Structure formats: structure tokens, C-alpha cells
Amino acid sequence: MLKIFKYIKLKEWIMAGASLVFIVTQVWLDLKLPDYMSEITRLTQTPGSAMREIWSTGGNMLICALGSLAAAIIVGYFAARIAASFSQRLRSLLFNKVESFSMEEINRFSTSSLITRSTNDITQVQIIVVMGLQLVLKAPITAVWAITKIAGKGAEWSMVTVSGVLMIVIMVSMLMIFVIPKFRKMQMLTDNITRVTRENLTGLRVVRAYNAEGHQEGKFETANKELTYTQRFTTRAMALMTPVMTMMMGGMSLAIYWIGAYLIDAAGLSLTANGVPEKLEVFSNMVVFMNYNMQVIMSFMMLVMIFVFLPRASVAAKRVNEVLDTEPTILDGSVSEGAAGLRGEIEFRSVSFSYPDAAENVLEDISFTAKQGETVAFIGSTGSGKSTLINLIPRFFDATEGEVLIDGVNVRDYKQESLYNKIGYVPQQAVLFKGTVESNVGYGENGSGGDYASEEVKKAVKIAQGADFVENMDGGYEALIAQGGTNVSGGQKQRIAIARAICRSPEIFIFDDSFSALDYKTDRVLRSELKRETAGVTSLIVAQRIGTIMDADQIIVLDEGRIVGKGTHRELLDNCAVYKEIAQSQLSEEELAS
């Protein structure tokens, strides 16, 4: 838990120090009240006391109470400022850290867990910071100070306080032993319910199409019940503290009054050294002790409130630290440019790759070269490693063995920003963001670090064969796109995603099965226009359709992670059985012969 506080800035530590000063002031004022109460008790019981003295002492009590209130308000203000700034910084750090993760780290934590850690877990830490500054600092100061005040007031009364404190400590310790593991489990179950909810929302169309609402409801109910039962256990355990504390306070008050009555009865009628009757002195001490004792017990009640939240916050802080302390496996290089005279050239040298903890390689001994301006296509059966291969180029993963080079430089040696500026990437599932058509096509920064001009966006959409449907939308290029692009069709999403890559004016295009939602005519026209308008740009295409890749300069056939064929469409029909089998399943005899 303490480890996470290293992210608090100096300014906030100074505010925390100021809070401590005001807390000490508040405690001092609170502990002055019993002294004034004792003085008023003595004055009211002493014959001949002037009303003016009682009013004066009462006025001092009121000033102390108002001063304590003002100090509490200031401490609350500081606590809220520190906690809000701290949680804001943690969210930013967590978001930036996740952005630096490769797919390996993201898969290790899972998306739903990262969402929970960024929201719920940080909120738990924020709550404990607010309560900690107001209660954790105040409680021990008040308890120790009050105990020093009552020391010597009466051994019998002191034993009552010590016994009560020991019982509270034992009770809290026992509860923590049983509750902390449950809080840890509760955070994992929160991850689980986030995952189920997210899965249901993102797959809602499939759920409805398959009449699987009942199945999804069952999954959610299972996750919900597990979380509810765990929360019920922790809530009930913590709820025990309040009635037990109330019972103990009542019992201690009764014990103090009982002992006080005995001591008063046993006291003589003689005067003390201060000229006060002995019975009155005992009674006054009992009033003071009762108030100080309540201060001690209230201090421990404040600590109990902290213990209610501390276990869950401690687990949450540990989970946040796990993300912040994770070192990305994809590290930045130092090279900004490729070798002189090379642009858009890609080379794989004996590349093999396996996923973390996998028993076998997904790719084995992959070697090929894509020259500037060439179109290189990849085809093969499902699971043959096509998408995995091209994901090594933008370093979504790093090769296990061998080298991937762009412009003669290993991709590991590039600064990631420089590497990404060379690439226009279109994933299998077209991703659109909430905004407009223009904001989606002009997404990110161009190579010079600036934004894209409207003319560049329109040209990119035109090349991607999207101008007709975009200009017919309400608002044209300013038409609103819903989150995930749910208000446009699959083909329209793909064309907007392709236009985004074109707008980037990269050295290399990577199309990961990005034409699958397009009809044959649009596919052919788009690729023809793309080749004409972006001459000199290297294109890598993953496709399932022979028609999409048959005009490529080089086609690479993959089977179980190995290259089993390499050449043009005509060459592969003659010498690659796997390619010929795929072609025969998609093309007619006339098309094969042409």
C-alpha cells in the first residue's frame, strides 16, 4: 500500500504537512474542552462562584469548538485536493503505461482487468487517501494525547480504558485475518463481472441473433452472485464493528460511572490542597476522565473506519502497482531513419515466433524481401500465421528468432514513433472512434507531427472509394460516427479505415484482410486506384480471396507457420499444391486458365 505513495508530488506532501499542523491544532482544541467542562463543574458546585466566571469559561469552550470546526474544514479541503490530484495522476500514469504495453502485457492482465484497475481500484485508493489524512493522522495523535491527559487521574479508570482498547485491537485483528482475503477475491470478481458485461455489450448482435439472451443472463447472474456473496460476507463482517464498538462504549461508560460512584462514596469531606472538597474533586476527575476516555474510544473508532476501507484499498493499490511496475517487452530504439537509398523495403531473415508460454512456434523460418513499390500478398488456411507475420512489422510482438528489417534497419532499433510513421496499418476488424468521418480519417499525426488538412482527408476517402457514401451522409465529412462505427455498414467501415491509412502517406501499407467486406468490383477499383495514386509505396496484403491478391508482385503461401510457396499467381498455380487447391476452391476453370 505504501509503495503507491511514491507518486505523490512534493506540493502534495507540503499540503499533507500543513494538514498535520491543523490536525494537531484540532486535537489540542478538542482536548481543551474537558478541562473547561471540569472547571464549569467545579464552579457550579462551589458556593460563591461568580456567574461571570461560568460565562467566561463557557465562552472559551465555544471558541475552542469553533476553532476545531475550522481546522477540520481546512483539513478536509487539503485531503480532498490531495486525493483528487493523486487519483488523477494515477489514472494518467496507468493509461500511459497501458498505451506502452505490447499485446503480450495486455493479454497477461486482460482488458476487463485493466479497465477495473483504471477506475474502481484507483477510486478505492482515492477514498483511503481522503480518510487517511483526516482520520489516520488524527486518531493516534488524539489517543496518545488523551491518554497522557488522563494518566494519574485514577488507576481504576485507566484499567477500564486499557481493557477496552485491548478488546478493540483483538477484534479488529481477528476481522482483518478473515476479511482481507475476501477483499482480494472481491476485486477479481469485479474484473469478472466487468468482463462479462463488456462481452455482452460488444457481442449484442450475435447474442440476439442466436437467441442467447438467457445464456448471457445466466453468465451474468453467476458472476453477479459470486460478487454479491463475497460483498455480503465482507459487509457483514465490517458491520459487526459498529454495534460491538457501541456496546463497548456503553459498557466502559457504565464501568467509569460505577467506579466513580464508589470513589465518590469513599471520599471524605475534607478539603484538598486546592481548597476543593475531596468528593467534588473526585466527581470533577470523573467528568474529565469520561470525556478523555470518550476521546480515546472515538480515536479507535476512527481507526476502525479506516480498517473497513483499508483492506480493499490495499488490494486495489497492489493491483495498480502491478500495472505501473510492469516493464514493457517492446522497448524503444534510437534510430529515426532507415539506411540511405532505401524506402519502404521490408526483409524477413529466418524469422520464427512463438506466443508467450506456447509450446510450439506459430511461425518457423520465414524469409522474404518486399522491395519498394511492390505488392506482396499472404494467403493460407485459417491459423497458418498470416496475421501474426505482419503484426511483427509494427512490433505488436517481437520475433522470437531472426530479424525483421525495414529500410535495412531492424525494427527493434527504431524509435517507435519513427517506425509507426513509416506504416499505414488497417487491421482485420476495422476500428472507428466516436467523432466525425473527418476526425476518423485524419486520426493521429502525420509524419511532421501536425494534423491533416481537409483536402488530404477528402483525397484519401476518394482513393478508398468512399466519397459517394460519405458525401451522401448527413453532414458529409462532418457526419457523426458512433462509437465503434455502429452507424455505418461493414464495407463503409473498412473503406474509412483504409482511407485513414492512405491519409497517412506512409512508406508501407499493411492490409490485414482489410478488403473482405467489399464487393469484387469495389475491391478491384480500390486496389487499382490505390496502386495508381500511391506509386512507390510498398503494400503487404493478407487476404482469403484469390481475386484480391492475384495481381500481386509476389504471393507468399503459408501453411502451419511455414512458407510453402512464393511467386506470382501463375507461378504458384504451377508449382504450389496448397495455393492451387485454394485457387480451385474459389475460381472457375476459365479464370484459372486465363
PAVOTOR-866795 format. One line per field, with one value per residue (C-alpha): residue number from 1; x, y, z. Coordinates in steps of 0.02 Angstrom, whole numbers, plus 50000, padded with zeros to 5 digits. Example, Ala and Ser with C-alpha at 12.3 -4.5 7.8 and 13.67 -1.06 7.14 Angstrom:
2
seq = (1 / 2)
X = (50615 / 50684)
Y = (49775 / 49947)
Z = (50390 / 50357)
end
This chain:
594
seq = (1 / 2 / 3 / 4 / 5 / 6 / 7 / 8 / 9 / 10 / 11 / 12 / 13 / 14 / 15 / 16 / 17 / 18 / 19 / 20 / 21 / 22 / 23 / 24 / 25 / 26 / 27 / 28 / 29 / 30 / 31 / 32 / 33 / 34 / 35 / 36 / 37 / 38 / 39 / 40 / 41 / 42 / 43 / 44 / 45 / 46 / 47 / 48 / 49 / 50 / 51 / 52 / 53 / 54 / 55 / 56 / 57 / 58 / 59 / 60 / 61 / 62 / 63 / 64 / 65 / 66 / 67 / 68 / 69 / 70 / 71 / 72 / 73 / 74 / 75 / 76 / 77 / 78 / 79 / 80 / 81 / 82 / 83 / 84 / 85 / 86 / 87 / 88 / 89 / 90 / 91 / 92 / 93 / 94 / 95 / 96 / 97 / 98 / 99 / 100 / 101 / 102 / 103 / 104 / 105 / 106 / 107 / 108 / 109 / 110 / 111 / 112 / 113 / 114 / 115 / 116 / 117 / 118 / 119 / 120 / 121 / 122 / 123 / 124 / 125 / 126 / 127 / 128 / 129 / 130 / 131 / 132 / 133 / 134 / 135 / 136 / 137 / 138 / 139 / 140 / 141 / 142 / 143 / 144 / 145 / 146 / 147 / 148 / 149 / 150 / 151 / 152 / 153 / 154 / 155 / 156 / 157 / 158 / 159 / 160 / 161 / 162 / 163 / 164 / 165 / 166 / 167 / 168 / 169 / 170 / 171 / 172 / 173 / 174 / 175 / 176 / 177 / 178 / 179 / 180 / 181 / 182 / 183 / 184 / 185 / 186 / 187 / 188 / 189 / 190 / 191 / 192 / 193 / 194 / 195 / 196 / 197 / 198 / 199 / 200 / 201 / 202 / 203 / 204 / 205 / 206 / 207 / 208 / 209 / 210 / 211 / 212 / 213 / 214 / 215 / 216 / 217 / 218 / 219 / 220 / 221 / 222 / 223 / 224 / 225 / 226 / 227 / 228 / 229 / 230 / 231 / 232 / 233 / 234 / 235 / 236 / 237 / 238 / 239 / 240 / 241 / 242 / 243 / 244 / 245 / 246 / 247 / 248 / 249 / 250 / 251 / 252 / 253 / 254 / 255 / 256 / 257 / 258 / 259 / 260 / 261 / 262 / 263 / 264 / 265 / 266 / 267 / 268 / 269 / 270 / 271 / 272 / 273 / 274 / 275 / 276 / 277 / 278 / 279 / 280 / 281 / 282 / 283 / 284 / 285 / 286 / 287 / 288 / 289 / 290 / 291 / 292 / 293 / 294 / 295 / 296 / 297 / 298 / 299 / 300 / 301 / 302 / 303 / 304 / 305 / 306 / 307 / 308 / 309 / 310 / 311 / 312 / 313 / 314 / 315 / 316 / 317 / 318 / 319 / 320 / 321 / 322 / 323 / 324 / 325 / 326 / 327 / 328 / 329 / 330 / 331 / 332 / 333 / 334 / 335 / 336 / 337 / 338 / 339 / 340 / 341 / 342 / 343 / 344 / 345 / 346 / 347 / 348 / 349 / 350 / 351 / 352 / 353 / 354 / 355 / 356 / 357 / 358 / 359 / 360 / 361 / 362 / 363 / 364 / 365 / 366 / 367 / 368 / 369 / 370 / 371 / 372 / 373 / 374 / 375 / 376 / 377 / 378 / 379 / 380 / 381 / 382 / 383 / 384 / 385 / 386 / 387 / 388 / 389 / 390 / 391 / 392 / 393 / 394 / 395 / 396 / 397 / 398 / 399 / 400 / 401 / 402 / 403 / 404 / 405 / 406 / 407 / 408 / 409 / 410 / 411 / 412 / 413 / 414 / 415 / 416 / 417 / 418 / 419 / 420 / 421 / 422 / 423 / 424 / 425 / 426 / 427 / 428 / 429 / 430 / 431 / 432 / 433 / 434 / 435 / 436 / 437 / 438 / 439 / 440 / 441 / 442 / 443 / 444 / 445 / 446 / 447 / 448 / 449 / 450 / 451 / 452 / 453 / 454 / 455 / 456 / 457 / 458 / 459 / 460 / 461 / 462 / 463 / 464 / 465 / 466 / 467 / 468 / 469 / 470 / 471 / 472 / 473 / 474 / 475 / 476 / 477 / 478 / 479 / 480 / 481 / 482 / 483 / 484 / 485 / 486 / 487 / 488 / 489 / 490 / 491 / 492 / 493 / 494 / 495 / 496 / 497 / 498 / 499 / 500 / 501 / 502 / 503 / 504 / 505 / 506 / 507 / 508 / 509 / 510 / 511 / 512 / 513 / 514 / 515 / 516 / 517 / 518 / 519 / 520 / 521 / 522 / 523 / 524 / 525 / 526 / 527 / 528 / 529 / 530 / 531 / 532 / 533 / 534 / 535 / 536 / 537 / 538 / 539 / 540 / 541 / 542 / 543 / 544 / 545 / 546 / 547 / 548 / 549 / 550 / 551 / 552 / 553 / 554 / 555 / 556 / 557 / 558 / 559 / 560 / 561 / 562 / 563 / 564 / 565 / 566 / 567 / 568 / 569 / 570 / 571 / 572 / 573 / 574 / 575 / 576 / 577 / 578 / 579 / 580 / 581 / 582 / 583 / 584 / 585 / 586 / 587 / 588 / 589 / 590 / 591 / 592 / 593 / 594)
X = (50000 / 50137 / 50229 / 50096 / 50126 / 50290 / 50181 / 50129 / 50215 / 50312 / 50173 / 50050 / 50171 / 50181 / 49991 / 49991 / 50116 / 50002 / 49857 / 49957 / 49980 / 49793 / 49756 / 49869 / 49781 / 49611 / 49662 / 49732 / 49569 / 49464 / 49563 / 49545 / 49356 / 49356 / 49465 / 49339 / 49197 / 49285 / 49307 / 49122 / 49076 / 49187 / 49116 / 48936 / 48970 / 49070 / 48969 / 49004 / 49061 / 49026 / 48913 / 49040 / 49170 / 49049 / 49007 / 49192 / 49236 / 49086 / 49143 / 49314 / 49233 / 49135 / 49293 / 49383 / 49237 / 49229 / 49418 / 49411 / 49274 / 49376 / 49530 / 49427 / 49360 / 49536 / 49600 / 49452 / 49493 / 49675 / 49629 / 49507 / 49635 / 49775 / 49666 / 49589 / 49759 / 49837 / 49699 / 49704 / 49891 / 49871 / 49740 / 49854 / 50005 / 49904 / 49832 / 50003 / 50080 / 49946 / 49975 / 50157 / 50110 / 50129 / 49990 / 50084 / 50061 / 49881 / 49838 / 49926 / 49814 / 49659 / 49562 / 49425 / 49553 / 49643 / 49478 / 49438 / 49612 / 49597 / 49429 / 49369 / 49541 / 49601 / 49437 / 49472 / 49645 / 49570 / 49446 / 49583 / 49690 / 49545 / 49504 / 49686 / 49730 / 49577 / 49573 / 49734 / 49838 / 49710 / 49665 / 49835 / 49877 / 49712 / 49729 / 49907 / 49874 / 49713 / 49799 / 49936 / 49798 / 49710 / 49870 / 49865 / 49680 / 49638 / 49714 / 49542 / 49477 / 49639 / 49619 / 49446 / 49517 / 49663 / 49547 / 49430 / 49572 / 49644 / 49474 / 49457 / 49631 / 49595 / 49427 / 49498 / 49645 / 49530 / 49418 / 49565 / 49630 / 49466 / 49416 / 49574 / 49575 / 49392 / 49430 / 49565 / 49439 / 49310 / 49424 / 49450 / 49262 / 49239 / 49356 / 49249 / 49084 / 49164 / 49222 / 49050 / 48962 / 49086 / 49075 / 48885 / 48880 / 49010 / 48929 / 48748 / 48704 / 48768 / 48679 / 48513 / 48540 / 48565 / 48428 / 48564 / 48497 / 48456 / 48631 / 48711 / 48593 / 48645 / 48830 / 48798 / 48693 / 48832 / 48962 / 48843 / 48801 / 48983 / 49023 / 48866 / 48903 / 49081 / 49025 / 48891 / 49022 / 49140 / 48998 / 48927 / 49098 / 49132 / 48955 / 48994 / 49116 / 48986 / 48872 / 49022 / 49104 / 48940 / 48918 / 49096 / 49075 / 48916 / 48999 / 49151 / 49042 / 48944 / 49106 / 49177 / 49017 / 49010 / 49192 / 49162 / 49012 / 49114 / 49259 / 49144 / 49058 / 49226 / 49294 / 49298 / 49227 / 49398 / 49469 / 49609 / 49767 / 49671 / 49534 / 49408 / 49305 / 49377 / 49209 / 49196 / 49375 / 49335 / 49175 / 49268 / 49402 / 49267 / 49190 / 49361 / 49407 / 49242 / 49271 / 49451 / 49403 / 49273 / 49409 / 49518 / 49375 / 49322 / 49501 / 49496 / 49326 / 49404 / 49540 / 49406 / 49326 / 49495 / 49508 / 49340 / 49414 / 49599 / 49597 / 49508 / 49612 / 49770 / 49722 / 49675 / 49841 / 49936 / 49842 / 49877 / 50061 / 50068 / 50024 / 50136 / 50285 / 50268 / 50408 / 50350 / 50434 / 50432 / 50570 / 50606 / 50757 / 50863 / 50857 / 50745 / 50786 / 50825 / 50980 / 51020 / 50941 / 50808 / 50624 / 50483 / 50591 / 50544 / 50650 / 50619 / 50776 / 50744 / 50606 / 50522 / 50392 / 50300 / 50174 / 50224 / 50215 / 50168 / 50243 / 50270 / 50315 / 50174 / 50297 / 50450 / 50600 / 50511 / 50621 / 50569 / 50602 / 50474 / 50555 / 50495 / 50332 / 50298 / 50136 / 50167 / 50018 / 49999 / 49874 / 49846 / 49721 / 49650 / 49780 / 49928 / 50007 / 49968 / 49909 / 50042 / 50176 / 50125 / 50100 / 50287 / 50319 / 50240 / 50308 / 50142 / 50251 / 50438 / 50510 / 50572 / 50712 / 50782 / 50764 / 50630 / 50707 / 50631 / 50743 / 50890 / 50865 / 50800 / 50629 / 50691 / 50816 / 50688 / 50608 / 50429 / 50362 / 50477 / 50429 / 50243 / 50264 / 50325 / 50170 / 49988 / 49901 / 49724 / 49675 / 49560 / 49420 / 49401 / 49409 / 49317 / 49311 / 49169 / 49181 / 49159 / 49212 / 49349 / 49414 / 49422 / 49510 / 49629 / 49662 / 49833 / 49976 / 50063 / 50250 / 50290 / 50190 / 50047 / 49864 / 49793 / 49715 / 49535 / 49597 / 49707 / 49560 / 49446 / 49579 / 49607 / 49420 / 49408 / 49550 / 49468 / 49307 / 49211 / 49173 / 49000 / 48929 / 49019 / 48955 / 48779 / 48785 / 48702 / 48843 / 48961 / 49137 / 49071 / 48942 / 48943 / 49018 / 48955 / 49073 / 49138 / 49061 / 48895 / 48800 / 48892 / 48900 / 49046 / 49104 / 49092 / 49192 / 49328 / 49339 / 49352 / 49488 / 49580 / 49563 / 49642 / 49796 / 49804 / 49791 / 49948 / 50052 / 50163 / 50307 / 50218 / 50036 / 49983 / 49811 / 49763 / 49617 / 49551 / 49451 / 49343 / 49185 / 49199 / 49115 / 49228 / 49201 / 49240 / 49387 / 49462 / 49433 / 49502 / 49662 / 49685 / 49661 / 49773 / 49914 / 49899 / 49888 / 50018 / 50151 / 50314 / 50229 / 50255 / 50095 / 50076 / 49906 / 49835 / 49684 / 49573 / 49512 / 49623 / 49541 / 49611 / 49792 / 49813 / 49889 / 50019 / 50202 / 50238 / 50121 / 50181 / 50085 / 50088 / 50043 / 50059 / 50177 / 50297 / 50318 / 50265 / 50256 / 50323 / 50298 / 50168 / 49991 / 50036 / 50197 / 50108 / 49971 / 50107 / 50219 / 50122 / 49991 / 49921 / 49894 / 49819 / 49697 / 49642 / 49626 / 49523 / 49403 / 49372 / 49399 / 49314 / 49410 / 49405 / 49478 / 49614 / 49660 / 49665)
Y = (50000 / 50123 / 50093 / 50185 / 50346 / 50373 / 50450 / 50593 / 50756 / 50873 / 51003 / 50873 / 50818 / 51001 / 51009 / 50849 / 50930 / 51082 / 50964 / 50886 / 51058 / 51089 / 50914 / 50944 / 51110 / 51025 / 50890 / 51019 / 51118 / 50960 / 50908 / 51079 / 51057 / 50929 / 51047 / 51187 / 51066 / 51015 / 51198 / 51234 / 51081 / 51144 / 51321 / 51263 / 51155 / 51285 / 51409 / 51591 / 51563 / 51712 / 51689 / 51792 / 51655 / 51522 / 51629 / 51661 / 51476 / 51432 / 51563 / 51484 / 51315 / 51389 / 51467 / 51300 / 51210 / 51337 / 51330 / 51140 / 51152 / 51274 / 51163 / 51011 / 51105 / 51155 / 50977 / 50912 / 51036 / 50984 / 50800 / 50819 / 50916 / 50791 / 50638 / 50710 / 50762 / 50596 / 50491 / 50598 / 50568 / 50380 / 50368 / 50461 / 50354 / 50195 / 50248 / 50296 / 50135 / 50029 / 50126 / 50070 / 49887 / 49760 / 49635 / 49516 / 49628 / 49671 / 49486 / 49449 / 49569 / 49557 / 49707 / 49695 / 49691 / 49844 / 49938 / 49892 / 49942 / 50110 / 50151 / 50053 / 50017 / 50197 / 50256 / 50141 / 50218 / 50393 / 50354 / 50290 / 50446 / 50561 / 50461 / 50433 / 50617 / 50656 / 50502 / 50402 / 50552 / 50619 / 50456 / 50407 / 50588 / 50605 / 50435 / 50464 / 50643 / 50596 / 50451 / 50569 / 50685 / 50551 / 50473 / 50486 / 50530 / 50358 / 50185 / 50102 / 50209 / 50185 / 49996 / 50012 / 50110 / 49990 / 49840 / 49919 / 49965 / 49788 / 49713 / 49830 / 49784 / 49598 / 49614 / 49715 / 49595 / 49444 / 49527 / 49576 / 49398 / 49335 / 49486 / 49534 / 49375 / 49408 / 49585 / 49517 / 49395 / 49534 / 49636 / 49484 / 49455 / 49638 / 49605 / 49456 / 49550 / 49689 / 49557 / 49476 / 49645 / 49706 / 49541 / 49550 / 49731 / 49711 / 49549 / 49605 / 49573 / 49395 / 49366 / 49419 / 49329 / 49165 / 49194 / 49180 / 49313 / 49180 / 49107 / 49279 / 49319 / 49156 / 49200 / 49373 / 49305 / 49182 / 49320 / 49438 / 49311 / 49269 / 49453 / 49482 / 49337 / 49397 / 49577 / 49515 / 49423 / 49573 / 49695 / 49587 / 49564 / 49750 / 49788 / 49692 / 49829 / 49965 / 49875 / 49799 / 49971 / 50047 / 49909 / 49932 / 50121 / 50096 / 49964 / 50073 / 50223 / 50115 / 50050 / 50226 / 50288 / 50136 / 50158 / 50346 / 50319 / 50201 / 50326 / 50473 / 50374 / 50327 / 50505 / 50608 / 50781 / 50859 / 50989 / 50956 / 51062 / 51174 / 51204 / 51098 / 50965 / 50792 / 50723 / 50868 / 50837 / 50653 / 50699 / 50828 / 50700 / 50576 / 50704 / 50742 / 50558 / 50516 / 50647 / 50597 / 50414 / 50451 / 50540 / 50383 / 50269 / 50385 / 50383 / 50195 / 50203 / 50315 / 50185 / 50052 / 50154 / 50155 / 49966 / 49949 / 50025 / 49986 / 49800 / 49834 / 49989 / 49891 / 49758 / 49893 / 49984 / 49822 / 49791 / 49968 / 49947 / 49783 / 49878 / 50028 / 49917 / 49808 / 49840 / 49833 / 49698 / 49811 / 49938 / 50096 / 50100 / 50250 / 50252 / 50377 / 50341 / 50188 / 50156 / 50283 / 50247 / 50130 / 50172 / 50052 / 49895 / 49752 / 49599 / 49447 / 49349 / 49174 / 49238 / 49122 / 49170 / 49090 / 49166 / 49179 / 49009 / 48922 / 48751 / 48773 / 48912 / 48996 / 49048 / 48949 / 49010 / 49146 / 49234 / 49353 / 49529 / 49659 / 49794 / 49974 / 49990 / 49803 / 49722 / 49566 / 49459 / 49322 / 49181 / 49019 / 48921 / 48989 / 48983 / 48974 / 49130 / 49266 / 49400 / 49353 / 49378 / 49555 / 49601 / 49581 / 49729 / 49866 / 49771 / 49721 / 49571 / 49546 / 49400 / 49257 / 49218 / 49305 / 49484 / 49595 / 49742 / 49899 / 50001 / 49895 / 49927 / 49802 / 49859 / 49837 / 49978 / 50107 / 50235 / 50175 / 50343 / 50339 / 50159 / 50195 / 50348 / 50230 / 50120 / 50136 / 49994 / 49928 / 49787 / 49640 / 49720 / 49900 / 50013 / 50178 / 50304 / 50414 / 50577 / 50626 / 50548 / 50679 / 50650 / 50462 / 50476 / 50611 / 50515 / 50534 / 50642 / 50648 / 50621 / 50802 / 50795 / 50904 / 50874 / 50826 / 50955 / 50932 / 50912 / 50766 / 50683 / 50703 / 50636 / 50483 / 50447 / 50463 / 50339 / 50219 / 50227 / 50306 / 50478 / 50431 / 50366 / 50494 / 50643 / 50572 / 50560 / 50695 / 50820 / 50743 / 50735 / 50808 / 50668 / 50589 / 50417 / 50319 / 50229 / 50076 / 50137 / 50055 / 50179 / 50128 / 49962 / 49841 / 49891 / 50076 / 50048 / 49960 / 50100 / 50232 / 50129 / 50111 / 50298 / 50329 / 50229 / 50317 / 50489 / 50449 / 50443 / 50304 / 50207 / 50042 / 49987 / 49839 / 49771 / 49630 / 49552 / 49730 / 49705 / 49561 / 49666 / 49744 / 49677 / 49617 / 49773 / 49896 / 49788 / 49790 / 49976 / 50021 / 49922 / 49992 / 50170 / 50138 / 50073 / 50221 / 50358 / 50285 / 50227 / 50185 / 50131 / 49951 / 49854 / 49698 / 49615 / 49472 / 49400 / 49248 / 49286 / 49242 / 49382 / 49511 / 49456 / 49375 / 49535 / 49550 / 49558 / 49419 / 49298 / 49203 / 49046 / 48995 / 48826 / 48789 / 48937 / 48893 / 48962 / 48827 / 48935 / 49100 / 49182 / 49259 / 49193 / 49097 / 49026 / 48964 / 48879 / 48779 / 48735 / 48754 / 48623 / 48720 / 48878 / 48779 / 48697 / 48866 / 48936 / 48789 / 48813 / 48996 / 49016 / 48937 / 48837 / 48985 / 49101 / 48976 / 48958 / 49144)
Z = (50000 / 50049 / 49885 / 49786 / 49882 / 49787 / 49652 / 49767 / 49719 / 49834 / 49829 / 49895 / 50032 / 50085 / 50090 / 50193 / 50313 / 50328 / 50362 / 50503 / 50584 / 50577 / 50642 / 50793 / 50819 / 50808 / 50933 / 51053 / 51046 / 51067 / 51220 / 51299 / 51306 / 51450 / 51554 / 51532 / 51570 / 51730 / 51775 / 51746 / 51852 / 51994 / 51981 / 51985 / 52139 / 52234 / 52339 / 52298 / 52119 / 52007 / 51854 / 51757 / 51780 / 51716 / 51562 / 51530 / 51539 / 51429 / 51303 / 51297 / 51265 / 51120 / 51045 / 51057 / 50973 / 50830 / 50809 / 50800 / 50668 / 50563 / 50575 / 50522 / 50370 / 50316 / 50338 / 50236 / 50098 / 50091 / 50096 / 49950 / 49847 / 49878 / 49845 / 49685 / 49614 / 49664 / 49585 / 49426 / 49413 / 49443 / 49305 / 49184 / 49231 / 49214 / 49046 / 48978 / 49043 / 48959 / 48797 / 48803 / 48825 / 48687 / 48657 / 48772 / 48925 / 48881 / 48864 / 49029 / 49127 / 49015 / 48952 / 49083 / 49224 / 49156 / 49148 / 49329 / 49387 / 49297 / 49375 / 49527 / 49602 / 49590 / 49668 / 49817 / 49836 / 49825 / 49964 / 50080 / 50048 / 50095 / 50251 / 50293 / 50301 / 50407 / 50520 / 50517 / 50571 / 50693 / 50782 / 50854 / 50899 / 50991 / 51077 / 51140 / 51192 / 51284 / 51373 / 51436 / 51497 / 51599 / 51666 / 51855 / 51861 / 51931 / 51912 / 51916 / 51773 / 51674 / 51684 / 51607 / 51460 / 51434 / 51438 / 51310 / 51193 / 51201 / 51159 / 51009 / 50945 / 50961 / 50874 / 50728 / 50708 / 50700 / 50573 / 50463 / 50460 / 50386 / 50282 / 50185 / 50076 / 50036 / 49980 / 49865 / 49792 / 49777 / 49661 / 49549 / 49544 / 49497 / 49350 / 49304 / 49305 / 49201 / 49075 / 49063 / 49044 / 48912 / 48818 / 48815 / 48755 / 48617 / 48556 / 48574 / 48391 / 48398 / 48564 / 48490 / 48326 / 48418 / 48547 / 48679 / 48797 / 48926 / 48915 / 48937 / 49081 / 49163 / 49146 / 49218 / 49361 / 49407 / 49408 / 49499 / 49633 / 49666 / 49688 / 49794 / 49912 / 49938 / 49966 / 50086 / 50188 / 50198 / 50233 / 50372 / 50448 / 50447 / 50507 / 50667 / 50716 / 50743 / 50867 / 50957 / 50972 / 51032 / 51160 / 51221 / 51236 / 51335 / 51445 / 51477 / 51520 / 51642 / 51718 / 51738 / 51822 / 51933 / 51988 / 52005 / 52117 / 52226 / 52237 / 52275 / 52410 / 52484 / 52476 / 52636 / 52671 / 52695 / 52577 / 52452 / 52440 / 52317 / 52445 / 52350 / 52441 / 52409 / 52346 / 52223 / 52164 / 52130 / 52040 / 51934 / 51892 / 51839 / 51720 / 51644 / 51633 / 51550 / 51415 / 51385 / 51384 / 51250 / 51150 / 51160 / 51110 / 50968 / 50906 / 50895 / 50812 / 50680 / 50655 / 50639 / 50499 / 50413 / 50435 / 50347 / 50189 / 50209 / 50158 / 49994 / 49960 / 49997 / 49871 / 49745 / 49769 / 49742 / 49580 / 49518 / 49563 / 49467 / 49308 / 49343 / 49387 / 49232 / 49109 / 48927 / 48825 / 48672 / 48708 / 48609 / 48495 / 48447 / 48256 / 48166 / 47984 / 47880 / 47777 / 47642 / 47474 / 47545 / 47566 / 47602 / 47590 / 47707 / 47739 / 47849 / 47890 / 47959 / 48072 / 48197 / 48326 / 48470 / 48588 / 48773 / 48860 / 48697 / 48667 / 48479 / 48359 / 48264 / 48128 / 48077 / 47974 / 47874 / 47747 / 47606 / 47541 / 47485 / 47378 / 47369 / 47274 / 47269 / 47322 / 47425 / 47473 / 47602 / 47589 / 47678 / 47781 / 47942 / 48079 / 47960 / 48039 / 47910 / 48032 / 48158 / 48025 / 47978 / 48162 / 48184 / 48068 / 48178 / 48331 / 48408 / 48451 / 48430 / 48334 / 48443 / 48321 / 48167 / 48110 / 48035 / 47941 / 47867 / 47753 / 47808 / 47995 / 48122 / 48183 / 48363 / 48333 / 48275 / 48387 / 48393 / 48335 / 48183 / 48145 / 48152 / 48040 / 47904 / 47914 / 47864 / 47956 / 47927 / 48047 / 48016 / 48115 / 48059 / 48211 / 48210 / 48351 / 48409 / 48312 / 48129 / 47965 / 47951 / 48128 / 48095 / 47927 / 47991 / 48151 / 48232 / 48170 / 48004 / 47989 / 48030 / 48191 / 48128 / 48087 / 47918 / 47803 / 47744 / 47565 / 47618 / 47704 / 47553 / 47435 / 47546 / 47554 / 47365 / 47337 / 47461 / 47356 / 47499 / 47429 / 47365 / 47528 / 47637 / 47538 / 47546 / 47735 / 47838 / 47861 / 47736 / 47805 / 47968 / 47984 / 48155 / 48180 / 48330 / 48448 / 48358 / 48194 / 48232 / 48120 / 47960 / 47868 / 47873 / 47698 / 47741 / 47900 / 47801 / 47673 / 47808 / 47893 / 47727 / 47696 / 47867 / 47815 / 47645 / 47727 / 47825 / 47663 / 47730 / 47653 / 47687 / 47683 / 47789 / 47747 / 47864 / 47769 / 47751 / 47589 / 47649 / 47670 / 47496 / 47341 / 47199 / 47093 / 47235 / 47288 / 47112 / 47083 / 47255 / 47230 / 47055 / 47117 / 47265 / 47155 / 47038 / 47172 / 47290 / 47168 / 47256 / 47417 / 47471 / 47508 / 47613 / 47595 / 47696 / 47607 / 47595 / 47418 / 47271 / 47172 / 47291 / 47275 / 47104 / 47031 / 47171 / 47125 / 47249 / 47337 / 47491 / 47537 / 47720 / 47793 / 47979 / 48003 / 47861 / 47686 / 47563 / 47408 / 47343 / 47173 / 47060 / 47038 / 46880 / 46953 / 47109 / 47008 / 46925 / 47073 / 47238 / 47279 / 47429 / 47325 / 47181 / 47300 / 47368 / 47191 / 47130 / 47275 / 47228 / 47040 / 46890 / 46761 / 46641 / 46774 / 46815 / 46633 / 46598)
end
